[in-house]
Amino acid sequence: MYWQTERGGAVIFQNFDINYIKTVLSGYDKKLQEIEERLLELNHMQCDTDDMIRSLSVKADDFTGTSVRMHDVSSLLLRRRQLMEEQKKEIQCEMWRLMEEEETIRRIWACYRGLEGEEFQIVRALYAERQLYSAVEQESGMSHGTFEKKRAAAIRKIQSLYHSELDNLAIITKKYKTDHQNTYKKVQAV
């Protein structure tokens, strides 16, 4: 899997290989559940961090004792508050990264759902249902070369749809096919 540089404070998925597509298709629900659990955990941590920051916002005059001691306590509290602020930023960044990953997973799934016919059947059997390659190939009745070409074409189509300007709904409803056909008809008319 490849990563694009940071944008908007979070690392986003730009390019990915077939292994990432396989991982998403074979464990779609599980991956989304893991992300949701992690987001809930991070949200809880962020609330705890916010509470800690508020509690550390105590004024130095609330302490009694010598000015040296008050300075030491104030320095410790200030340093602790800085660490908590850093942790808060780290938590927010991780939450953004997880949300970007969730969007990527949902987009790959939408692109998979946008496949049709033999391409959809092959990808579903191989990756979503995790059937053995040889069994799926044999069941298809295709030669090895034809089967592999269709499988590879389906993966390329997923990648192409992923990088297209279409939204997920347009991909799932296969709107891209009618748009492409309309463009083709306009070109022929000219």
Backbone as numpy.savetxt, mean C-alpha at the origin, in Angstrom:
# Nx Ny Nz CAx CAy CAz Cx Cy Cz
10.66 -5.35 -5.13 9.82 -4.19 -5.13 10.71 -2.96 -5.13
10.27 -1.92 -5.81 11.02 -0.68 -5.90 10.23 0.43 -5.22
10.94 1.44 -4.78 10.30 2.53 -4.05 10.61 3.85 -4.74
9.65 4.74 -4.73 9.87 6.09 -5.22 10.34 6.92 -4.03
10.95 8.03 -4.31 11.39 8.90 -3.23 10.19 9.44 -2.48
10.46 10.07 -1.36 9.38 10.56 -0.51 8.55 11.62 -1.20
7.25 11.58 -0.96 6.32 12.57 -1.48 5.24 12.74 -0.42
5.07 13.95 0.04 4.04 14.20 1.04 4.35 13.56 2.37
5.62 13.31 2.66 6.01 12.77 3.95 5.96 11.27 4.04
5.60 10.59 2.97 5.51 9.13 3.04 6.15 8.50 1.81
6.70 7.34 1.99 7.27 6.60 0.87 6.12 5.89 0.17
6.05 6.02 -1.14 4.95 5.39 -1.86 5.50 4.34 -2.81
4.66 3.41 -3.17 5.03 2.35 -4.08 4.89 2.88 -5.50
5.93 2.77 -6.28 5.87 3.21 -7.66 5.94 2.01 -8.60
6.96 1.24 -8.47 7.13 0.05 -9.30 7.24 -1.16 -8.38
6.82 -2.29 -8.88 6.91 -3.51 -8.10 7.08 -4.66 -9.08
7.57 -5.75 -8.58 7.82 -6.88 -9.45 6.68 -7.90 -9.33
6.79 -8.95 -10.09 5.75 -9.98 -10.11 5.59 -10.62 -8.73
6.67 -10.72 -7.98 6.57 -11.33 -6.66 5.66 -10.53 -5.74
5.70 -9.21 -5.84 4.81 -8.39 -5.01 3.36 -8.59 -5.45
3.12 -8.67 -6.74 1.77 -8.93 -7.24 1.28 -10.27 -6.72
2.12 -11.30 -6.80 1.75 -12.63 -6.29 1.42 -12.56 -4.80
2.25 -11.84 -4.05 2.03 -11.72 -2.61 0.69 -11.05 -2.32
0.39 -10.00 -3.04 -0.88 -9.29 -2.84 -2.06 -10.19 -3.20
-1.99 -10.84 -4.35 -3.11 -11.66 -4.80 -3.32 -12.89 -3.93
-2.24 -13.45 -3.41 -2.38 -14.66 -2.60 -2.74 -14.38 -1.15
-2.58 -13.14 -0.71 -2.89 -12.85 0.68 -3.57 -11.51 0.86
-4.46 -11.16 -0.06 -5.11 -9.84 -0.07 -5.76 -9.51 1.27
-6.68 -10.34 1.72 -7.40 -10.06 2.97 -6.46 -10.02 4.17
-5.52 -10.94 4.20 -4.58 -11.01 5.33 -3.71 -9.75 5.38
-3.21 -9.31 4.22 -2.36 -8.11 4.19 -3.14 -6.88 4.63
-4.38 -6.75 4.19 -5.19 -5.61 4.61 -5.48 -5.66 6.10
-5.73 -6.85 6.62 -5.98 -7.00 8.06 -4.73 -6.63 8.86
-3.56 -7.06 8.41 -2.31 -6.72 9.09 -2.09 -5.20 9.11
-2.37 -4.55 7.99 -2.21 -3.10 7.92 -3.18 -2.42 8.88
-4.43 -2.88 8.89 -5.43 -2.29 9.78 -5.02 -2.45 11.25
-4.54 -3.63 11.62 -4.09 -3.85 12.99 -2.92 -2.95 13.35
-2.00 -2.81 12.42 -0.83 -1.95 12.66 -1.25 -0.49 12.78
-2.18 -0.05 11.95 -2.67 1.33 12.04 -3.35 1.59 13.38
-4.13 0.63 13.85 -4.78 0.78 15.15 -3.75 0.87 16.27
-2.73 0.03 16.17 -1.64 0.05 17.16 -0.92 1.39 17.14
-0.61 1.89 15.96 0.07 3.18 15.84 -0.80 4.32 16.32
-2.09 4.24 16.05 -3.01 5.27 16.53 -3.01 5.30 18.06
-3.01 4.14 18.68 -2.96 4.05 20.14 -1.64 4.63 20.65
-0.54 4.29 19.98 0.77 4.83 20.38 0.79 6.35 20.23
0.17 6.86 19.18 0.16 8.30 18.96 -0.65 9.00 20.05
-1.76 8.41 20.45 -2.55 8.99 21.55 -1.74 9.01 22.84
-1.02 7.90 23.11 -0.17 7.85 24.30 0.92 8.91 24.23
1.51 9.08 23.05 2.56 10.08 22.87 2.00 11.49 23.07
0.83 11.75 22.52 0.20 13.07 22.71 -0.06 13.33 24.20
-0.54 12.32 24.91 -0.78 12.47 26.35 0.53 12.77 27.08
1.59 12.06 26.69 2.89 12.26 27.33 3.40 13.67 27.06
3.26 14.14 25.84 3.72 15.49 25.50 2.97 16.53 26.32
1.67 16.36 26.45 0.88 17.29 27.26 1.33 17.27 28.72
1.60 16.09 29.24 2.02 16.01 30.64 3.41 16.60 30.86
4.24 16.60 29.81 5.58 17.16 29.93 5.60 18.67 29.72
4.46 19.23 29.42 4.38 20.67 29.20 4.21 21.43 30.51
4.61 20.82 31.58 4.51 21.44 32.90 5.52 22.57 33.00
5.12 23.66 33.59 6.02 24.80 33.74 7.08 24.51 34.79
8.22 25.08 34.60 9.33 24.86 35.54 9.00 25.39 36.93
8.14 26.44 37.04 7.86 26.98 38.37 6.96 26.05 39.19
6.50 24.98 38.61 5.73 24.02 39.39 6.64 23.19 40.29
7.94 23.28 40.07 8.90 22.53 40.89 9.42 23.41 42.01
9.72 22.77 43.11 10.32 23.49 44.24 11.76 23.04 44.37
12.56 23.87 44.91 13.96 23.51 45.11 14.87 24.58 44.55
16.12 24.26 44.50 17.12 25.23 44.05 16.97 25.46 42.55
17.48 26.58 42.11 17.38 26.92 40.69 18.18 25.95 39.83
19.30 25.42 40.36 20.09 24.44 39.61 19.27 23.17 39.40
18.61 22.75 40.47 17.81 21.53 40.38 16.64 21.74 39.41
16.01 22.91 39.48 14.90 23.21 38.58 15.39 23.24 37.13
16.58 23.76 36.91 17.15 23.80 35.57 17.39 22.38 35.06
17.93 21.51 35.91 18.18 20.12 35.53 16.88 19.41 35.16
15.87 19.60 35.99 14.58 18.97 35.73 13.98 19.53 34.44
14.07 20.83 34.26 13.55 21.45 33.04 14.27 20.92 31.81
15.57 20.76 31.90 16.35 20.24 30.77 15.93 18.81 30.44
15.74 18.01 31.48 15.30 16.63 31.26 13.91 16.58 30.63
13.02 17.41 31.15 11.66 17.44 30.60 11.66 17.92 29.15
12.48 18.92 28.87 12.58 19.44 27.51 13.10 18.36 26.56
14.15 17.67 26.98 14.72 16.61 26.15 13.71 15.48 25.93
13.00 15.13 26.98 11.98 14.08 26.88 10.87 14.51 25.92
10.49 15.77 26.01 9.45 16.28 25.13 9.92 16.24 23.67
11.18 16.60 23.43 11.72 16.54 22.07 11.69 15.11 21.53
12.06 14.16 22.38 12.02 12.75 21.97 10.59 12.31 21.65
9.65 12.75 22.45 8.25 12.42 22.21 7.75 13.04 20.90
8.17 14.27 20.63 7.79 14.93 19.37 8.36 14.16 18.18
9.62 13.71 18.29 10.23 12.91 17.22 9.46 11.61 17.03
9.11 10.97 18.14 8.36 9.72 18.06 7.01 9.95 17.38
6.37 11.05 17.70 5.08 11.38 17.09 5.23 11.51 15.57
6.28 12.19 15.12 6.51 12.34 13.68 6.79 10.99 13.03
7.56 10.13 13.71 7.85 8.80 13.19 6.58 7.97 13.06
5.72 8.06 14.05 4.45 7.33 14.02 3.60 7.81 12.86
3.51 9.12 12.68 2.71 9.68 11.58 3.27 9.24 10.23
4.58 9.25 10.11 5.20 8.83 8.85 4.90 7.36 8.56
4.99 6.52 9.58 4.69 5.10 9.39 3.22 4.90 9.04
2.34 5.68 9.65 0.92 5.58 9.32 0.67 5.95 7.86
1.33 7.01 7.38 1.20 7.39 5.98 1.72 6.28 5.07
2.85 5.70 5.43 3.42 4.62 4.62 2.45 3.44 4.54
1.86 3.08 5.68 0.91 1.97 5.70 -0.33 2.27 4.87
-0.80 3.51 4.93 -1.97 3.88 4.12 -1.64 3.84 2.63
-0.42 4.25 2.28 0.01 4.16 0.88 0.10 2.70 0.45
0.61 1.85 1.33 0.69 0.42 1.01 -0.71 -0.15 0.83
-1.64 0.24 1.68 -3.02 -0.23 1.55 -3.61 0.21 0.22
-3.37 1.45 -0.18 -3.86 1.94 -1.47 -3.26 1.13 -2.62
-1.97 0.82 -2.50 -1.30 0.03 -3.53 -1.92 -1.36 -3.63
-2.14 -1.99 -2.49 -2.73 -3.33 -2.47 -4.13 -3.30 -3.09
-4.92 -2.32 -2.70 -6.28 -2.22 -3.26 -6.24 -1.95 -4.77
-5.27 -1.16 -5.20 -5.16 -0.86 -6.64 -4.75 -2.11 -7.42
-3.79 -2.87 -6.90 -3.39 -4.11 -7.57 -4.58 -5.06 -7.66
-5.34 -5.15 -6.57 -6.51 -6.03 -6.56 -7.54 -5.56 -7.60
-7.75 -4.26 -7.70 -8.68 -3.72 -8.70 -8.20 -4.06 -10.11
-6.90 -3.95 -10.34 -6.34 -4.28 -11.66 -6.52 -5.76 -11.97
-6.35 -6.59 -10.97 -6.59 -8.03 -11.13 -8.06 -8.27 -11.48
-8.97 -7.59 -10.78 -10.40 -7.75 -11.05 -10.77 -7.20 -12.43
-9.93 -6.36 -12.98 -10.17 -5.81 -14.31 -9.79 -6.75 -15.44
-9.11 -7.84 -15.12 -8.76 -8.82 -16.14 -10.02 -9.56 -16.58
-9.96 -10.16 -17.76 -11.10 -10.92 -18.27 -10.65 -12.25 -18.82
-11.62 -13.12 -19.01 -11.41 -14.37 -19.71 -10.29 -15.23 -19.17
-9.51 -15.77 -20.11 -8.44 -16.70 -19.75 -7.39 -16.04 -18.87
-7.10 -14.77 -19.13 -6.11 -14.07 -18.30 -6.55 -14.06 -16.85
-7.83 -13.71 -16.62 -8.35 -13.68 -15.25 -8.33 -15.09 -14.64
-8.77 -16.08 -15.40 -8.83 -17.45 -14.89 -7.44 -17.95 -14.49
-6.45 -17.67 -15.32 -5.08 -18.13 -15.04 -4.53 -17.45 -13.79
-4.65 -16.13 -13.73 -4.11 -15.39 -12.58 -4.84 -15.78 -11.30
-6.16 -15.91 -11.39 -6.92 -16.30 -10.19 -6.47 -17.67 -9.68
-6.38 -18.64 -10.59 -6.00 -19.99 -10.18 -4.57 -20.03 -9.62
-3.64 -19.37 -10.31 -2.24 -19.43 -9.88 -1.97 -18.66 -8.60
-2.48 -17.46 -8.50 -2.07 -16.57 -7.41 -3.14 -16.39 -6.33
-4.37 -16.08 -6.71 -5.41 -15.88 -5.69 -5.79 -17.19 -5.01
-5.88 -18.27 -5.81 -6.24 -19.57 -5.24 -5.02 -20.42 -4.91
-3.86 -20.01 -5.34 -2.58 -20.67 -5.07 -2.54 -22.14 -5.52
-3.08 -22.40 -6.70 -3.02 -23.75 -7.26 -1.64 -23.97 -7.89
-1.28 -25.22 -8.07 0.00 -25.54 -8.67 0.02 -25.12 -10.14
1.15 -24.58 -10.56 1.33 -24.10 -11.93 1.00 -25.21 -12.92
1.58 -26.39 -12.72 1.39 -27.49 -13.67 -0.08 -27.91 -13.76
-0.78 -27.90 -12.64 -2.20 -28.27 -12.64 -3.04 -27.25 -13.39
-2.75 -25.98 -13.17 -3.50 -24.92 -13.86 -3.22 -24.96 -15.35
-1.96 -25.15 -15.70 -1.59 -25.23 -17.11 -2.28 -26.41 -17.79
-2.26 -27.55 -17.13 -2.88 -28.74 -17.70 -4.39 -28.55 -17.84
-5.01 -28.00 -16.83 -6.46 -27.77 -16.86 -6.87 -26.79 -17.95
-5.98 -25.86 -18.27 -6.31 -24.86 -19.30 -6.37 -25.47 -20.70
-5.65 -26.57 -20.89 -5.62 -27.21 -22.20 -4.73 -26.50 -23.20
-4.00 -25.50 -22.75 -3.11 -24.74 -23.64 -1.72 -25.37 -23.64
-0.98 -25.06 -24.70 0.43 -25.48 -24.71 1.17 -24.65 -23.66
2.33 -25.12 -23.27 3.10 -24.40 -22.26 3.40 -22.97 -22.72
3.81 -22.82 -23.97 4.15 -21.49 -24.49 2.96 -20.54 -24.49
1.82 -21.03 -24.94 0.61 -20.20 -24.96 0.18 -19.82 -23.55
0.20 -20.81 -22.67 -0.18 -20.57 -21.27 0.73 -19.51 -20.65
2.02 -19.65 -20.85 2.98 -18.70 -20.27 2.81 -17.31 -20.86
2.53 -17.22 -22.16 2.30 -15.91 -22.79 1.06 -15.24 -22.19
0.01 -16.00 -21.98 -1.22 -15.42 -21.40 -0.99 -15.00 -19.95
-0.26 -15.81 -19.20 0.04 -15.47 -17.81 0.87 -14.19 -17.74
1.91 -14.13 -18.55 2.79 -12.95 -18.58 2.02 -11.71 -19.06
1.16 -11.89 -20.05 0.35 -10.76 -20.55 -0.59 -10.25 -19.46
-1.14 -11.15 -18.68 -2.04 -10.75 -17.59 -1.29 -9.94 -16.54
-0.09 -10.36 -16.20 0.72 -9.62 -15.22 1.08 -8.24 -15.77
1.48 -8.19 -17.04 1.79 -6.89 -17.66 0.56 -5.99 -17.68
-0.60 -6.58 -17.91 -1.83 -5.80 -17.93 -2.12 -5.24 -16.54
-1.90 -6.03 -15.50 -2.08 -5.54 -14.13 -1.15 -4.35 -13.89
0.11 -4.49 -14.28 1.06 -3.40 -14.10 0.67 -2.17 -14.92
0.22 -2.39 -16.14 -0.18 -1.28 -17.01 -1.40 -0.55 -16.44
-2.39 -1.30 -16.01 -3.58 -0.68 -15.41 -3.23 0.05 -14.12
-2.32 -0.53 -13.35 -1.90 0.10 -12.09 -1.34 1.50 -12.36
-0.55 1.63 -13.39 0.11 2.91 -13.70 -0.75 3.83 -14.57
-1.94 3.38 -14.94 -2.81 4.21 -15.78 -3.44 5.33 -14.96
-4.07 6.25 -15.65 -4.77 7.38 -15.02 -6.17 6.99 -14.54
-6.60 5.79 -14.85 -7.94 5.34 -14.49 -8.06 5.14 -12.99
-9.26 5.42 -12.47 -9.47 5.11 -11.06 -9.86 3.63 -10.93
-9.88 3.15 -9.70 -10.12 1.73 -9.47 -11.49 1.28 -10.00
-12.50 2.12 -9.84 -13.84 1.76 -10.31 -13.86 1.59 -11.82
-13.19 2.48 -12.53 -13.13 2.37 -14.00 -12.42 1.09 -14.41
-11.42 0.70 -13.67 -10.69 -0.54 -13.98 -11.58 -1.75 -13.73
-12.23 -1.78 -12.58 -13.06 -2.94 -12.23 -14.25 -3.08 -13.19
-14.84 -1.96 -13.56 -16.00 -2.01 -14.47 -15.57 -2.10 -15.93
-14.27 -2.17 -16.13 -13.68 -2.34 -17.46 -14.02 -1.17 -18.39
-14.17 0.01 -17.79 -14.44 1.23 -18.56 -13.28 1.51 -19.52
-12.08 1.08 -19.16 -10.92 1.33 -20.02 -11.11 0.71 -21.40
-11.87 -0.37 -21.48 -12.09 -1.01 -22.78 -12.95 -0.14 -23.67
-14.03 0.41 -23.14 -14.91 1.25 -23.96 -14.22 2.56 -24.33
-13.46 3.14 -23.41 -12.72 4.36 -23.73 -11.74 4.10 -24.87
-11.04 2.96 -24.79 -10.07 2.61 -25.81 -10.79 2.38 -27.15
-11.93 1.70 -27.13 -12.67 1.44 -28.36 -13.19 2.74 -28.96
-13.68 3.66 -28.14 -14.17 4.96 -28.64 -13.04 5.75 -29.29
-11.87 5.75 -28.67 -10.71 6.44 -29.23 -10.34 5.82 -30.57
-10.37 4.49 -30.63 -10.04 3.77 -31.86 -11.03 4.14 -32.97
-12.33 4.21 -32.64 -13.34 4.57 -33.64 -13.15 6.00 -34.14
-12.79 6.92 -33.25 -12.56 8.32 -33.64 -11.38 8.41 -34.60
-10.34 7.66 -34.33 -9.16 7.67 -35.19 -9.51 7.12 -36.56
-10.31 6.05 -36.61 -10.72 5.47 -37.89 -11.60 6.43 -38.69
-12.44 7.19 -38.00 -13.35 8.12 -38.68 -12.60 9.26 -39.35
-11.46 9.62 -38.85 -10.67 10.72 -39.41 -9.98 10.23 -40.62
